[in-house]
């Protein structure tokens, strides 16, 4: 028997409840590899799956946790052997398939990535889906010509998980980082990650009818979407790119095509869930190389399985700063 965070749903009321319970190996779903989980983390999707589900959870009872890192305990796939250190993000694990909020998980071998050299399992979960997504965004911007020294790179939602890692990576690579936040108290935290400029969220939330404004940003990692993304598109420098990673500000995009036509702006969609294996390896290798470990450690807030119901509510309310690392064995 081992511990897991189990989410149940009352079919009559439709309400969900989450609590730590003991389960057995034979309750785990089918898979090629059984992993003894060391750590997981907390993402926005996790908050949905712990609570109302957000349409992500297919059936109950359910074990959330879209990320996990640990040690292979058993494997029927030749690519992995007992003792191998592995990390998993995406593939709808924690949504459609039981996830990492348990001391053991059983998953498909195709979903795993060997833990890259230079990272331990705790650091890997300090990165998690949020940091992995941030690295994918930086790589996409680089693939479209972003280089240091050509102007500030904007990071929206900068105090969140994706934004924190993106800020640290971009600053480490030599970029001038302008960090957008609606929480003034996070300014020192963001400057500690390497931000050279703090942009109050309200200055970009103000709507404008002008399709183009002054050319300000050479690149952008956007976790907000909505009206802010539309505003940012009109402020991009000629040929600049925006990597869109989230929709904290809404899914609608009240924009025009003018920035694309007159300034050659690129809007790059970033998906972390279905990334092919080779690109996952590339991103994790870049994380191990280009994310300063001291900056990563400064983001970490430790937690246990019993903390997760409250943390799920907190992240949905936008109250999480940095990266939560869940020690499932604590």
C-alpha positions in Angstrom: 0.0 0.0 0.0 1.1 3.6 -0.7 -0.2 7.1 -0.5 -2.0 9.0 -3.2 -4.2 12.1 -3.6 -7.5 10.7 -4.6 -10.2 13.0 -6.1 -13.8 11.7 -6.0 -16.9 13.2 -7.5 -20.4 13.0 -6.1 -22.6 12.2 -9.0 -25.7 13.7 -7.4 -24.3 17.1 -6.5 -21.4 17.2 -9.1 -19.0 18.3 -6.3 -15.5 16.9 -6.0 -13.4 16.2 -3.0 -9.7 15.4 -2.6 -7.9 13.6 0.2 -4.8 11.5 0.7 -5.6 7.8 0.8 -3.8 4.5 0.6 -4.1 2.5 -2.6 -2.4 -0.6 -3.9 -0.3 -1.4 -7.1 -3.2 -3.4 -8.7 -5.3 -0.2 -8.6 -2.9 1.7 -10.9 -3.8 1.9 -14.6 -2.1 -0.2 -17.3 1.3 0.8 -18.5 4.8 -0.4 -19.5 6.7 1.2 -16.6 6.1 1.5 -12.9 7.9 4.5 -11.4 8.6 5.1 -7.7 7.8 8.8 -7.6 10.0 11.2 -5.8 8.5 14.6 -6.6 5.7 16.3 -8.5 4.6 19.9 -8.8 1.6 22.2 -9.2 0.4 23.6 -12.5 -2.8 25.4 -13.4 -4.2 22.1 -14.9 -3.5 20.4 -11.6 -5.7 23.0 -9.9 -8.5 22.2 -12.2 -8.1 18.4 -11.8 -7.9 18.6 -8.0 -11.0 20.7 -7.9 -13.8 21.1 -10.5 -12.0 19.1 -13.2 -12.4 21.8 -15.9 -13.5 19.1 -18.3 -10.0 17.5 -18.1 -10.8 14.5 -15.9 -12.6 11.7 -17.7 -13.6 9.5 -14.8 -13.4 9.3 -11.0 -11.8 8.3 -8.7 -8.8 10.1 -10.1 -5.1 10.7 -9.2 -4.1 14.2 -10.6 -0.5 15.4 -11.1 0.5 16.2 -14.7 4.2 16.0 -13.8 6.4 13.4 -12.0 10.0 12.5 -11.6 11.4 9.4 -9.9 13.0 6.1 -10.3 11.9 3.2 -12.5 10.8 0.3 -10.3 9.7 -2.1 -13.0 9.6 -2.0 -16.8 8.4 -4.3 -19.7 10.0 -1.9 -22.2 13.7 -2.3 -23.2 14.3 1.4 -23.1 14.0 1.6 -19.3 15.4 -0.6 -16.5 14.9 -0.6 -12.7 17.0 2.2 -11.2 16.7 4.6 -14.2 15.9 8.2 -13.3 13.0 9.5 -15.4 10.8 12.6 -15.8 7.3 12.8 -17.3 5.4 15.9 -18.4 2.3 16.1 -20.6 0.6 13.3 -22.6 -2.6 14.0 -20.6 -1.2 12.2 -17.6 -2.9 13.6 -14.5 -5.9 14.3 -16.7 -7.1 11.2 -18.7 -4.5 8.9 -17.0 -3.6 8.7 -13.3 -0.7 11.0 -12.6 2.1 12.0 -10.2 0.3 12.8 -7.0 1.1 9.3 -5.6 4.1 7.5 -4.4 3.9 5.2 -7.4 2.8 5.6 -11.0 2.3 3.3 -13.9 2.7 4.9 -17.4 3.6 4.2 -21.0 7.3 4.2 -21.8 6.7 6.5 -24.7 5.8 9.3 -22.2 9.0 9.2 -20.3 12.3 11.1 -20.8 15.5 10.1 -19.1 16.5 12.6 -16.5 19.1 14.8 -18.1 22.6 15.0 -16.6 22.9 18.0 -14.3 19.4 17.7 -12.8 18.1 15.7 -9.9 14.5 14.7 -9.6 13.7 17.6 -7.2 15.1 20.1 -9.7 13.3 18.5 -12.5 10.0 19.1 -10.7 11.0 22.6 -9.9 11.1 22.9 -13.6 8.0 20.7 -14.4 5.6 21.4 -17.2 5.8 25.2 -16.5 9.6 25.3 -17.0 9.5 22.9 -19.9 7.0 25.1 -21.6 9.1 28.2 -20.9 12.1 26.5 -22.5 10.1 25.5 -25.5 9.0 29.1 -25.9 12.6 30.4 -25.7 13.7 27.8 -28.2 10.9 28.9 -30.6 11.8 32.6 -30.3 15.5 31.7 -31.0 14.4 29.6 -34.0 12.7 32.8 -35.3 15.8 35.0 -34.9 15.8 36.1 -31.3 19.3 37.0 -30.1 20.6 39.1 -27.2 21.3 42.8 -27.6 18.5 43.8 -29.9 16.1 45.1 -27.3 14.0 44.0 -24.3 12.1 40.7 -24.3 8.7 40.9 -22.5 7.5 38.1 -20.2 3.9 38.4 -19.2 2.6 36.7 -16.0 6.2 36.8 -15.0 5.8 35.7 -11.4 4.0 32.5 -12.3 5.6 29.2 -13.1 6.2 29.7 -16.8 7.1 33.3 -16.4 9.6 32.7 -13.6 11.5 30.2 -15.5 11.4 32.1 -18.7 12.7 35.2 -16.9 15.6 33.3 -15.4 16.5 31.6 -18.7 16.3 34.7 -20.9 18.4 36.8 -18.4 21.0 34.0 -18.2 21.2 34.0 -22.0 22.0 37.7 -22.0 18.6 39.2 -22.8 17.2 42.3 -21.2 14.0 41.0 -19.6 10.9 43.2 -19.0 8.7 41.3 -16.5 5.0 42.0 -16.4 3.2 41.4 -13.1 0.0 42.6 -11.4 1.5 42.0 -8.0 3.9 44.8 -7.0 5.2 42.7 -4.1 6.9 40.3 -6.6 9.2 43.0 -8.0 12.2 42.0 -5.9 11.6 38.4 -6.6 11.6 39.0 -10.4 14.7 41.2 -10.2 16.4 38.4 -8.4 15.6 36.1 -11.3 17.3 38.6 -13.7 14.5 41.0 -14.8 15.9 44.4 -15.6 12.5 46.1 -15.9 9.2 45.6 -14.0 6.1 46.4 -16.1 2.9 46.9 -14.1 0.1 44.7 -15.6 -2.3 47.7 -15.7 -0.2 49.4 -18.3 -0.8 46.6 -20.8 -4.4 45.8 -19.7 -5.5 49.2 -21.0 -7.3 48.7 -24.3 -6.4 50.8 -27.3 -8.0 51.1 -30.7 -4.7 51.7 -32.4 -3.5 48.5 -34.2 0.1 49.6 -33.9 2.0 51.4 -31.2 5.7 52.2 -30.7 8.1 49.3 -31.5 9.1 48.3 -28.0 9.7 44.5 -27.6 12.1 42.3 -29.6 10.4 39.2 -28.4 7.8 38.0 -25.9 6.8 35.0 -23.8 3.1 35.4 -23.2 1.3 33.4 -20.5 -1.8 35.7 -20.4 -3.4 35.8 -23.8 -6.6 37.9 -24.3 -6.5 41.6 -24.5 -3.0 41.8 -23.2 -1.6 39.6 -26.0 -3.5 41.8 -28.5 -1.9 44.9 -27.1 1.6 43.3 -27.1 1.3 42.3 -30.7 0.9 46.0 -31.6 4.1 46.9 -29.6 6.4 44.3 -31.2 9.5 45.4 -33.1 9.7 44.7 -36.8 10.1 40.9 -37.3 9.7 40.2 -33.6 7.9 37.1 -32.3 5.5 36.3 -29.5 5.5 32.8 -28.1 2.0 32.2 -26.7 1.9 29.7 -23.8 -1.2 30.4 -21.8 -4.6 32.1 -21.4 -4.7 33.4 -17.9 -6.3 36.6 -19.3 -8.8 34.8 -21.5 -8.9 32.7 -24.7 -10.3 35.5 -27.0 -7.8 37.5 -29.1 -9.3 41.0 -29.8 -6.6 41.9 -32.3 -6.2 42.8 -36.0 -3.9 41.4 -38.6 -2.0 44.7 -39.0 1.0 43.8 -36.9 1.5 40.7 -39.0 1.2 42.5 -42.3 3.0 45.8 -41.6 5.7 44.6 -39.1 6.1 40.9 -40.0 5.3 39.9 -36.4 5.2 36.2 -35.7 2.7 34.6 -33.3 4.1 31.2 -32.2 1.9 28.7 -30.5 3.6 26.6 -27.8 2.2 23.2 -26.9 4.0 21.1 -24.3 1.6 18.2 -24.1 2.2 16.3 -27.3 5.8 17.4 -28.1 7.8 14.6 -29.8 10.5 12.8 -27.9 13.5 14.4 -29.7 12.3 17.9 -29.0 11.6 16.9 -25.4 15.2 15.8 -25.1 16.5 18.9 -26.7 14.4 21.1 -24.3 15.5 19.2 -21.2 19.2 19.4 -22.3 18.8 23.2 -22.7 17.2 23.5 -19.3 20.1 21.6 -17.7 22.5 24.0 -19.5 20.7 27.4 -19.5 18.6 27.5 -16.3 20.8 28.7 -13.4 20.3 26.3 -10.5 20.6 29.1 -8.0 17.7 30.9 -9.7 15.7 27.7 -9.8 16.2 27.1 -6.1 15.0 30.6 -5.4 11.6 29.8 -7.0 10.9 26.6 -5.0 8.2 26.3 -2.4 8.1 22.8 -0.8 4.9 21.0 -0.3 3.5 17.5 0.6 0.5 15.5 -0.7 -1.7 16.8 2.1 -1.1 20.4 1.0 -2.4 19.9 -2.5 -6.2 20.6 -2.0 -5.4 24.1 -0.8 -2.6 24.6 -3.4 -5.1 23.6 -6.1 -7.4 26.4 -5.0 -4.5 28.9 -4.7 -3.2 28.4 -8.2 -6.6 28.8 -9.7 -6.9 32.1 -7.8 -3.5 33.2 -9.2 -1.9 33.1 -5.7 1.1 30.9 -6.5 4.5 32.5 -7.0 7.4 30.5 -8.6 7.4 26.8 -8.5 5.8 24.4 -6.0 7.8 21.1 -5.5 5.6 18.3 -4.0 7.5 15.7 -2.0 5.1 12.8 -2.4 7.0 10.8 0.3 6.9 13.6 3.0 
